Amino acid sequence: MVRGGIPTWTSYTNLQRYFLVGSNHAETKYRVLKIDRTEPKDLVIIDDKHVYTQQEVRELLGRLDLGNRTKMGQKGSSGLFRAVSAFGVVGFVRFLEGYYIILITKRRKMADIGGHAIYKIEDTNMIYIPNDSVRVTHPDEARYLRIFQNVDLSSNFYFSYSYDLSHSLQYNLTVLRMPLEMLKTETAQTRQESFDIFEDEGLITQGGSGVFGICSEPYMKYVWNGELLDIIKNTVHRDWLLYIIHGFCGQSKLLIYGRPVYVTLIARRSSKFAGTRFLKRGANCEGDVANEVETEQILCDASVMSFTAGSYSSYVQVRGSVPLYWSQDISTMMPKPPITLDQADPFAHIAALHFDQMLQRFGSPIIILNLVKEREKRKHERILSEELVAAVAYLNQFLPPEHSIVYIPWDMAKYTKSKLCNVLDRLNVLAESLVKKTGFFVNRPDSYCSILRPDEKWNELGGCVVPTGRLQTGVLRTNCVDCLDRTNTAQFMVGKCALAYQLYSLGLIDKPNLQFDTDAVRLFEELYEDHGDTLSLQYGGSQLVHRVKTYRKIAPWTQHSKDIMQTLSRYYSNAFSDADRQDSINLFLGVFHPTEGKPHLWELPTDFYLHHKNTMKLSQTRRSYTDWLTPGVINHLPLPYDEVTCVENRKKLIVKKFHKYEEEIDIHSEFFRPYELSSFDDTFCLAMTSSARDFMPKNVGIDPSPFTVRKPDETGKSVLGNKSNREETVLQRKTAASAPPPPNEEAVSSSSEDDSGTDREDEGSVSQRSTPVKMTDAGDSTKVTENLVQPMKDVYGINLSDVPSEEDLSVYTRFVQLGQHQHRQDKSNQQYCSKHLDGVIKLTHISSFSQDNIYEVQPPRVDRKSTEIFQAHIQASKGIMQALGKEDISMYREYIRNRYM
């Protein structure tokens, strides 16, 4: 992939123009963007699309500084001066006066995928472009500015210069290989050598050093600054365009006996029909639903960074509101506003548009996991279930049976209240079947061990098997009413099941199964809780009310008060601040454009017509009620239409030829930064959350495997915690042991996410399974040492006595003799030695290797060319250099010409 985006920006200004100077990390290539400041309301941008050297940029800025001074040699305010340094531009926006430019002034690295850094916006700067002499003031400009800045860009907005965050890893690693056939036809002398879309390892022309770099258009549904960049998209070079997403991004390191494996969680929030909890429900006229988030978990072996040689796997699932016309009236100030179906849709027109989008992006099958209540005293949530069942049944009439939409109703609240079953055990069984239906993505073929000894569940796995690995076909779509608490727990259980299959596919575990209370699952659970809290704050105004521990019934006794506070916070946010937040989102996304002479944003009684375009004008074409799929989509199922090779998809790709040493396609300088002074303290891979440092117990003799089941208090955080944390743990466990069982377990029902706590009864603090655990005083150092050192029986499984028995001692002596004789024996007198080893246990070699010994191995076979290269390397170390060949000289000349001339 061609590296888009300019990582380093510097803004210079005078009275007439802004000059944005952008450079690469090495500061060897520069681009200059000129913005006119004399236009009061228009945006005039000039991009010469020329690449400058460092010396040329210095000369250009020097001439501009001299030319803008009032007198020669005088350094006054009218000259060119440096305004601000930045890391990218979010976009340009105009209200009622002139244009503003939004610059990213602070960033923080959040994740690394194959050497491609993902950053979080930490701070921005909004600069007014026209100068004061031409500014035409408006009394409402300041109010629009405040509303726009209510969208906190430093809160969960992410970008990357070289990785397309709007697409999944499967798309980035498979679809971008599509132009190979096209390039072969256009370039006669083109050959493929392990073509990698991100690096300079392939598609090199014969006899030359040309490399084809590829970049694709972003998926605009998940881009949040598309409207802000729209005005300059066709004017400037694409390197100036930096697309950002909104949602969540987190990465943790799973250490498997020292082998680093990165677990990454990326959530992309849709920018279509976006808003707050009660103000955005259901879907709009184009099939975009509220609170739609695509969550992708990526697993990669961090010991190999390259996308070509490394091992990568991903699994995608989606959450979103029920795709119907429905809403809840919050003017009554009720904790549970009644659900109202706003429009009748007998032909499921809105649901058809929504599922058409999903089939086009994910393929089939589309699986709906509906978690809303099925049994209620007063009909409330069941209204949505009945309408959704009817819509799915209607749409499936016109789909082939093998590609029909799968609808799975599962009343999670009912199973949570039941004392006869564990809700997560039932959910785990359901997750197994769901993952098997869609499969997951992995960029390497099945390992030889998996083929030789396949697991029973591995053969039942769905998806599409290709020569380069596996593809996920279809997606799981989970929803409840709010798509917050219940949905996050269900997605975690499905993600946990998929994580086991991903680890198994990469050869890291022997069975595709993960248990609770292991370091790996604890690490994954913490990622998902952060993920759920972030998404809940964005849509509902508070963190999660019910978490995975709540449904496991092991939540601490203090969690009840925290749940109450989160419920109150969510209620306050929905009642008093959601309207202002909705106005800010509408203004930021360009849903509302301020216009002179028309009503202002705060004067509108509703924003319904802004999100439903069919209320302003009727569509000229009416979509078919039976043939509701986009043409061509059904022909490629179960594969997603967006990932197949066709003319329409090729138009979305940009192919450009580069020199093999160009930075745009070289990942080495991007990741290692050889031109910068760096320290280990600032290295991201050392600072990220690690299973060994943050989750593995620090006790002596503990199994370091992250897949070993630990005791609930046996984590690195609790063992090394301070005194107050340990005392709190003791208090929690004593309280849990003495507390009576809860009279009604309805409290852990996720209905509170919709009920806002009104359905609750007395809530049990923790599970009845909790047992009292004695812990010593933290102030006594001797007792602390005893706690940290485990008994021998806990470590080895048996109590070792001081003196071994005679039988064990004789066996050990014979074992030592066996080792000594095995070391000294020779193959020629092997038969002679065997006569003297009558009392020694005879071992039979079961290996197919001819020499299976720790002291002797067969030397590897090396071809002649490799031997010559090694001998030449040895001679060079002694000062004896070989003459350069014609190919070496031509390569060196071409490098010098491209680098310095």
KACORSUL-V847933 format. One record per residue. N is the residue number from 1. PHI is phi in whole degrees, -180 to 180 (* if undefined). Layout:
n: {N	N}
phi: {PHI	PHI}
This chain:
n: {1	2	3	4	5	6	7	8	9	10	11	12	13	14	15	16	17	18	19	20	21	22	23	24	25	26	27	28	29	30	31	32	33	34	35	36	37	38	39	40	41	42	43	44	45	46	47	48	49	50	51	52	53	54	55	56	57	58	59	60	61	62	63	64	65	66	67	68	69	70	71	72	73	74	75	76	77	78	79	80	81	82	83	84	85	86	87	88	89	90	91	92	93	94	95	96	97	98	99	100	101	102	103	104	105	106	107	108	109	110	111	112	113	114	115	116	117	118	119	120	121	122	123	124	125	126	127	128	129	130	131	132	133	134	135	136	137	138	139	140	141	142	143	144	145	146	147	148	149	150	151	152	153	154	155	156	157	158	159	160	161	162	163	164	165	166	167	168	169	170	171	172	173	174	175	176	177	178	179	180	181	182	183	184	185	186	187	188	189	190	191	192	193	194	195	196	197	198	199	200	201	202	203	204	205	206	207	208	209	210	211	212	213	214	215	216	217	218	219	220	221	222	223	224	225	226	227	228	229	230	231	232	233	234	235	236	237	238	239	240	241	242	243	244	245	246	247	248	249	250	251	252	253	254	255	256	257	258	259	260	261	262	263	264	265	266	267	268	269	270	271	272	273	274	275	276	277	278	279	280	281	282	283	284	285	286	287	288	289	290	291	292	293	294	295	296	297	298	299	300	301	302	303	304	305	306	307	308	309	310	311	312	313	314	315	316	317	318	319	320	321	322	323	324	325	326	327	328	329	330	331	332	333	334	335	336	337	338	339	340	341	342	343	344	345	346	347	348	349	350	351	352	353	354	355	356	357	358	359	360	361	362	363	364	365	366	367	368	369	370	371	372	373	374	375	376	377	378	379	380	381	382	383	384	385	386	387	388	389	390	391	392	393	394	395	396	397	398	399	400	401	402	403	404	405	406	407	408	409	410	411	412	413	414	415	416	417	418	419	420	421	422	423	424	425	426	427	428	429	430	431	432	433	434	435	436	437	438	439	440	441	442	443	444	445	446	447	448	449	450	451	452	453	454	455	456	457	458	459	460	461	462	463	464	465	466	467	468	469	470	471	472	473	474	475	476	477	478	479	480	481	482	483	484	485	486	487	488	489	490	491	492	493	494	495	496	497	498	499	500	501	502	503	504	505	506	507	508	509	510	511	512	513	514	515	516	517	518	519	520	521	522	523	524	525	526	527	528	529	530	531	532	533	534	535	536	537	538	539	540	541	542	543	544	545	546	547	548	549	550	551	552	553	554	555	556	557	558	559	560	561	562	563	564	565	566	567	568	569	570	571	572	573	574	575	576	577	578	579	580	581	582	583	584	585	586	587	588	589	590	591	592	593	594	595	596	597	598	599	600	601	602	603	604	605	606	607	608	609	610	611	612	613	614	615	616	617	618	619	620	621	622	623	624	625	626	627	628	629	630	631	632	633	634	635	636	637	638	639	640	641	642	643	644	645	646	647	648	649	650	651	652	653	654	655	656	657	658	659	660	661	662	663	664	665	666	667	668	669	670	671	672	673	674	675	676	677	678	679	680	681	682	683	684	685	686	687	688	689	690	691	692	693	694	695	696	697	698	699	700	701	702	703	704	705	706	707	708	709	710	711	712	713	714	715	716	717	718	719	720	721	722	723	724	725	726	727	728	729	730	731	732	733	734	735	736	737	738	739	740	741	742	743	744	745	746	747	748	749	750	751	752	753	754	755	756	757	758	759	760	761	762	763	764	765	766	767	768	769	770	771	772	773	774	775	776	777	778	779	780	781	782	783	784	785	786	787	788	789	790	791	792	793	794	795	796	797	798	799	800	801	802	803	804	805	806	807	808	809	810	811	812	813	814	815	816	817	818	819	820	821	822	823	824	825	826	827	828	829	830	831	832	833	834	835	836	837	838	839	840	841	842	843	844	845	846	847	848	849	850	851	852	853	854	855	856	857	858	859	860	861	862	863	864	865	866	867	868	869	870	871	872	873	874	875	876	877	878	879	880	881	882	883	884	885	886	887	888	889	890	891	892	893	894	895	896	897	898	899	900	901}
phi: {*	-72	-76	-91	93	-110	-75	-125	-124	-139	-105	-118	-147	-140	-72	-99	-145	-102	-118	-98	-108	-112	-140	-79	-63	-80	57	-108	-131	-133	-130	-126	-119	-110	-121	-76	-105	-93	-91	-71	-131	-99	-106	-114	-121	-120	-125	-77	57	-102	-96	-99	-89	-63	-67	-66	-68	-61	-66	-64	-67	-65	-65	-65	-67	-68	-70	-104	-87	-70	-138	-62	84	-103	-99	-115	-71	-84	-81	-87	-135	-80	-96	-159	-106	-148	-117	160	-115	-78	157	-124	-143	-135	-107	-119	-111	-90	-86	-114	-117	-107	-111	-86	-103	-148	-139	-144	-73	-113	-159	-140	-122	60	86	-99	-80	-115	-113	-108	-73	-102	-159	-134	-134	-107	-114	-81	-81	-62	-78	-66	-71	-110	-69	-108	-78	-138	-66	-96	-64	-64	-69	-62	-64	-65	-63	-63	-77	-67	-77	-78	-70	-86	-115	65	-113	-131	-154	-148	-78	-128	-120	-82	-75	-79	-111	-81	-63	-60	-64	-66	-99	-119	-67	-73	-91	-57	-69	-58	-65	-65	-69	-65	-76	-81	-116	-68	-102	-124	-133	-103	-127	44	-60	-115	-70	-108	-130	-100	-103	-156	57	-91	-69	-67	78	-133	-135	-90	-132	-92	-97	-131	-138	-120	-74	-71	-85	-66	-63	-106	-95	-100	-114	-62	-70	-73	-98	-62	-71	-113	-61	-95	-108	-105	-67	-63	-65	-77	-88	-127	-91	-117	-119	-124	155	-152	-148	-145	-143	-134	-107	-103	-95	-110	53	91	-88	-81	-128	-90	-109	-118	-125	-123	-117	-110	-89	-70	-91	-94	56	-85	172	-101	-56	-83	-88	-131	-128	69	-138	-99	-71	-102	88	-85	-102	-76	52	-87	-134	-101	-106	-125	-107	-117	-120	-143	-81	-75	-73	-126	-85	-66	-69	-77	-95	-82	-113	-134	-146	-148	-141	-119	-141	-129	-123	-179	-64	-64	-75	-140	-84	-148	-157	-134	-86	-99	-69	-80	59	-96	-63	-121	-63	-66	-84	-125	-85	-77	-137	-80	-136	-66	-101	51	-64	-70	-62	-63	-63	-67	-73	-64	-60	-69	-64	-71	-91	-115	83	-117	-89	-92	-110	-101	-105	-97	-102	-72	-69	-104	-117	-139	-69	-118	-62	-136	-71	-64	-58	-69	-62	-64	-69	-69	-61	-64	-66	-66	-62	-67	-68	-69	-63	-109	-115	-60	-57	-73	-117	-71	-76	-93	-112	-125	-83	-147	-73	-69	-64	-66	-69	-70	-74	-70	-91	-92	-143	-96	-63	-76	-66	-64	-68	-67	-64	-66	-64	-59	-69	-70	-67	-65	-71	-97	72	-151	-97	-146	-95	-141	-65	-59	-67	-63	-64	-68	-73	-72	-130	-72	-75	-60	-72	-67	-70	-91	-72	-88	89	-123	-93	-123	-59	-91	148	-131	-120	-83	-119	91	-156	-94	-113	-106	-150	-125	-82	-95	61	-123	-70	-61	-64	-65	-66	-65	-66	-63	-65	-68	-65	-63	-65	-66	-61	-63	-66	-66	-63	-67	-67	-90	75	-100	-135	-89	-138	-77	-150	-126	-108	-65	65	-101	-61	-65	-73	-64	-63	-68	-66	-65	-60	-71	-69	-62	-61	-67	-61	-64	-66	-68	-65	-69	-102	-100	88	-150	-75	-61	-86	-117	-115	-63	-63	-65	-74	-78	63	-125	-66	-66	-67	-76	-69	-63	-68	-65	-62	-64	-65	-66	-64	-65	-63	-67	-66	-64	-63	-65	-84	-120	-115	-66	-65	-67	-65	-66	-61	-64	-66	-62	-74	-66	-82	78	-68	-117	-113	-63	-136	-66	91	-113	-58	-78	-62	-78	-93	-77	-71	-156	-107	-59	-72	-70	-95	-119	-69	-72	-80	-95	-153	-82	-72	-75	-116	-106	-72	-67	-80	-108	-91	-90	-88	-64	-57	96	-68	-70	-72	-109	-62	-82	-71	-70	-63	-68	-111	-90	-83	-152	-64	-65	-73	-67	-67	-82	-106	-115	-113	-142	-92	-125	-75	-64	-100	-67	-70	-60	-121	-107	-88	-64	-69	-68	-87	-90	49	-67	-95	-118	-87	-127	-131	-66	-64	-95	-75	-65	-65	-89	-91	-70	-61	-125	-67	-73	-86	-104	-125	-73	-61	-98	-68	-73	85	-74	-62	-76	-66	-74	-107	-89	-71	-104	-74	-57	-96	-99	-126	-61	-74	-80	-68	-95	-71	-80	-64	-64	-65	-68	-65	-65	-64	-62	-63	-63	-72	-66	-64	-65	-71	-90	-73	-73	-64	-66	-67	-147	-90	-67	-65	-86	-68	-75	-65	-66	-67	-105	-81	57	91	-80	-88	-76	-122	-60	-108	-72	-71	-139	-71	-73	-74	-65	-121	-68	-124	-83	-130	-83	-67	-69	-77	-88	-67	-67	-70	-64	-63	-64	-69	-74	-95	-84	-63	-63	-67	-70	-86	-101	91	-140	-90	-84	-81	-67	-117	-70	-73	-63	-64	-65	-66	-67	-63	-65	-65	-63	-65	-66	-62	-58	-64	-66	-66	-63	-73	-93	-68	-122	-66	-67	-115	-64	-70	-67	-67	-68	-68	-87	-116	-67	-85	-102	-64	-89	-109	-106	-68	-107	-86	-84	-73	-70	-125	-107	-150	-75	-103	-150	-133	-75	-69	-70	-86	-120	-75	-67	-64	-65	-64	-67	-63	-68	-65	-66	-65	-65	-65	-65	-67	-93	92	-96	-100	-88	-69	-74	-83	-64	-66	-66	-67	-66	-65	-66	-63	-67	-65	-64	-65	-79	-89	-121	-109}
